[in-house]
Amino acid sequence: MREKAYDVIIIGGGHAGIEAAMASARLGCKTLMLCMSLETIGQMSCNPAIGGPAKSQLVREIDALGGVMGICADATYLQLKMLNRSKGPAVHALRAQSDKTEYRNFARQLVETETNLSLRQTMAVSLILDGQTVVGVQDSFGIEYPAKAVILTTGTFLNGKLYVGEKCFGGGRPGESASTGLTKCLEDLGLITGRLKTGTPPRIDGRTIDFSNLDIHPGDENPAFFSFLPNRPVLDQLPCHLTRTTEKTHQLIRDNIHRSPMVQGLMEGTGPRYCPSIEEKVTRFADKDSHHLFIEPESRDSYEMYLQGFSSCLPIDVQVAMLRTLPGLENVDMIRPACAVEYDYFPAYQLHPSLMAKNLPGLFMAGQINGTSGYEEAAAQGLVAGINAARYAGDQTPFILTRESSYIGTLIDDLVTKEILEPYRMLTSRSEYRLLLRQDNADARLTPLGREIGLVDDFRWNIFNEKQRRIEEVKIRLKTAKHALGEEERRSFYSLLLRPQVTFEMVQQLDPQFCEVSPDIALFVETEIKYKGYIEKQQKSVSRLSDAHLFKLPGWLDYKGIQQLSNEGREKLAKLKPDTLAQAMRIPGITPADISVLQITLARSRR
Ligand SMILES: Cc1cc2nc3c(=O)[nH]c(=O)nc-3n(C[C@H](O)[C@H](O)[C@H](O)COP(=O)(O)OP(=O)(O)OC[C@H]3O[C@@H](n4cnc5c(N)ncnc54)[C@H](O)[C@@H]3O)c2cc1C
């Protein structure tokens, strides 16, 4: 059987798949999403939370470009909290504790009601090719789905294996079967694959927890939101609670560590260094006698709780015993055990920055399949892959975000220029332009680009322009209105704000005309004024790089034949085949001498 032809097919309905499908459909492409289970579209496989350091910047950027993750998170929060408020604006980070069930329902409804977007519940097993070009997908029933472009967003499912102690099951997520067939097909087509692993903590019964002596962590009283669009719902917030491991927990882990599938050598994948299991924490930081653990609600309609920081792959009997050593959890019931999942990924240096495979035109990849970890990282790639698959289907040039423009650009640049050997998570320290790439200015940086490519609709565009108009108005008023502080001569509020100790809130107290300025505009204006010098410095280094971005490195360049390159440079360039000189400069091990050899070689070959 052969289905009708689509412009773009997305395989997977996780966080990458949703953004990819919505972007492609909204850009006018006839789009199909193939998904192993429609019930799990938008499933939060692990932590029921969106945002946090560096991830909230990603969510705001997705929203600024016209993506949907911020809207889903705003509509379904259990708690909203701005983290790092006492630190500089570059690291402020919004985090939502999400209602896992509501998030999934909301995401599915968005996908199901989108014009141009169709759904099929089935498992894709292979790609259809015309020469080296990908032109469709075949599913496990043998049905063919022709398409101009295909996006793989299969998450942790490819040959997924779940481990709990000595037990091992095939599965992409607890309760869902693994996806087989695609890895073999891609390997046969010449793609290199690897194995990674990640883990999830146990879910526990909230009715069996004694919260009375645990620290409460409430949400913010007047919370900020992810989306730049207005009309966010005001919902009752639920608190999280804090507990900790004890000496008894650590002793249990030490006594049973030999039963871990990792210690037994049953698992081959590398796990996330930034998100270790509790047994890894206890072993690695042997001098620490306790680790903090957050008890987080999963949904308003459920008593199931998530125990953040307690992921494990020890056997179930050990997990239950460990849980009952935690303060407040002495009588706890475990609803679902912690487990580890191991899966195939495809190192993303095999992709262009558009996320299209270098050797298989028409094939795009996004999300955990590219070696990343986390919903936000997956969604960010999904958005870019969706945009670029639509542009490829419409014969348009790729849409590339540079690392100077965004955390999304930084993420993709890291993926395509570096060998990822452990699950990649976004961190603010990965960006050299942190002060430029704040969550408060994501719309100023990216909404005009989203408009240019057709993803920002009139509603969002009008809101954006109105906000920019108000920002300019406030800046002018700050420059013209004056105030005397104590004995000092009268100064503009603008110059007062340049002082580190003066905040916009103080300006509002001094002059009521600034009281109606909204908190988001106040933060934006204050940051732009206070950090003007640093921001300008970073902007200068960005403009120095722009020539290197324009310097294209042709795909036919035979790096192995350029003798003047260093040995390491020759090997890395031949393997990673960067698209531009700017990308080549960022490959670890490429020296300034290698860069000038490339410039000279290409200048000669052009002559
Ligand atoms: C057990 C577990 C623990 C995790 N722990 C963490 C953690 O600690 N920290 C963290 O940041 N992240 C963690 N994650 C990862 C997080 O869930 C992912 O990063 C994120 O969901 C990836 O999004 P994605 O869209 O790439 O894939 P997913 O959300 O996994 O979605 C994959 C989609 O592809 C579909 N699919 C797969 N194969 C096929 C096929 N052949 N045909 C049709 N459809 C297919 C599936 O049905 C699903 O809809 C964990 C995941 C799991 C499973």
PDBQT file of the ligand as one rigid body, heavy atoms in Angstrom, charges set to zero:
ROOT
HETATM    1  C1  LIG A 701      13.902   6.662  31.081  1.00  0.00    +0.000 C 
HETATM    2  C2  LIG A 701      14.280   8.033  30.596  1.00  0.00    +0.000 A 
HETATM    3  C3  LIG A 701      14.992   8.866  31.395  1.00  0.00    +0.000 A 
HETATM    4  C4  LIG A 701      15.343  10.124  30.980  1.00  0.00    +0.000 A 
HETATM    5  N1  LIG A 701      16.056  10.924  31.811  1.00  0.00    +0.000 NA
HETATM    6  C5  LIG A 701      16.378  12.168  31.443  1.00  0.00    +0.000 A 
HETATM    7  C6  LIG A 701      17.095  13.011  32.319  1.00  0.00    +0.000 A 
HETATM    8  O1  LIG A 701      17.436  12.612  33.419  1.00  0.00    +0.000 OA
HETATM    9  N2  LIG A 701      17.403  14.252  31.912  1.00  0.00    +0.000 N 
HETATM   10  C7  LIG A 701      17.037  14.704  30.685  1.00  0.00    +0.000 A 
HETATM   11  O2  LIG A 701      17.328  15.848  30.355  1.00  0.00    +0.000 OA
HETATM   12  N3  LIG A 701      16.387  13.924  29.852  1.00  0.00    +0.000 NA
HETATM   13  C8  LIG A 701      16.041  12.671  30.201  1.00  0.00    +0.000 A 
HETATM   14  N4  LIG A 701      15.368  11.857  29.357  1.00  0.00    +0.000 N 
HETATM   15  C9  LIG A 701      15.271  12.294  28.044  1.00  0.00    +0.000 C 
HETATM   16  C10 LIG A 701      14.087  13.101  27.630  1.00  0.00    +0.000 C 
HETATM   17  O3  LIG A 701      12.965  12.320  27.787  1.00  0.00    +0.000 OA
HETATM   18  C11 LIG A 701      14.360  13.381  26.194  1.00  0.00    +0.000 C 
HETATM   19  O4  LIG A 701      15.517  14.174  26.096  1.00  0.00    +0.000 OA
HETATM   20  C12 LIG A 701      13.321  14.039  25.378  1.00  0.00    +0.000 C 
HETATM   21  O5  LIG A 701      12.044  13.527  25.610  1.00  0.00    +0.000 OA
HETATM   22  C13 LIG A 701      13.741  13.787  23.939  1.00  0.00    +0.000 C 
HETATM   23  O6  LIG A 701      12.786  14.230  23.072  1.00  0.00    +0.000 OA
HETATM   24  P1  LIG A 701      12.668  13.579  21.658  1.00  0.00    +0.000 P 
HETATM   25  O7  LIG A 701      11.581  14.312  20.977  1.00  0.00    +0.000 OA
HETATM   26  O8  LIG A 701      13.990  13.532  21.014  1.00  0.00    +0.000 OA
HETATM   27  O9  LIG A 701      12.231  12.079  21.914  1.00  0.00    +0.000 OA
HETATM   28  P2  LIG A 701      11.046  11.442  22.755  1.00  0.00    +0.000 P 
HETATM   29  O10 LIG A 701      10.392  12.450  23.610  1.00  0.00    +0.000 OA
HETATM   30  O11 LIG A 701      11.605  10.242  23.382  1.00  0.00    +0.000 OA
HETATM   31  O12 LIG A 701      10.016  11.028  21.620  1.00  0.00    +0.000 OA
HETATM   32  C14 LIG A 701      10.300  10.024  20.705  1.00  0.00    +0.000 C 
HETATM   33  C15 LIG A 701       9.090   9.795  19.851  1.00  0.00    +0.000 C 
HETATM   34  O13 LIG A 701       9.439   8.999  18.737  1.00  0.00    +0.000 OA
HETATM   35  C16 LIG A 701       8.457   7.983  18.552  1.00  0.00    +0.000 C 
HETATM   36  N5  LIG A 701       9.126   6.914  17.807  1.00  0.00    +0.000 N 
HETATM   37  C17 LIG A 701      10.299   6.312  18.082  1.00  0.00    +0.000 A 
HETATM   38  N6  LIG A 701      10.616   5.440  17.109  1.00  0.00    +0.000 NA
HETATM   39  C18 LIG A 701       9.624   5.500  16.197  1.00  0.00    +0.000 A 
HETATM   40  C19 LIG A 701       9.376   4.836  14.976  1.00  0.00    +0.000 A 
HETATM   41  N7  LIG A 701      10.237   3.961  14.475  1.00  0.00    +0.000 N 
HETATM   42  N8  LIG A 701       8.236   5.109  14.299  1.00  0.00    +0.000 NA
HETATM   43  C20 LIG A 701       7.333   6.009  14.776  1.00  0.00    +0.000 A 
HETATM   44  N9  LIG A 701       7.545   6.690  15.932  1.00  0.00    +0.000 NA
HETATM   45  C21 LIG A 701       8.665   6.440  16.634  1.00  0.00    +0.000 A 
HETATM   46  C22 LIG A 701       7.984   7.654  19.954  1.00  0.00    +0.000 C 
HETATM   47  O14 LIG A 701       6.724   7.046  19.908  1.00  0.00    +0.000 OA
HETATM   48  C23 LIG A 701       7.952   9.058  20.554  1.00  0.00    +0.000 C 
HETATM   49  O15 LIG A 701       6.751   9.689  20.207  1.00  0.00    +0.000 OA
HETATM   50  C24 LIG A 701      14.991  10.568  29.724  1.00  0.00    +0.000 A 
HETATM   51  C25 LIG A 701      14.268   9.722  28.902  1.00  0.00    +0.000 A 
HETATM   52  C26 LIG A 701      13.916   8.471  29.331  1.00  0.00    +0.000 A 
HETATM   53  C27 LIG A 701      13.134   7.565  28.441  1.00  0.00    +0.000 C 
ENDROOT
TORSDOF 0
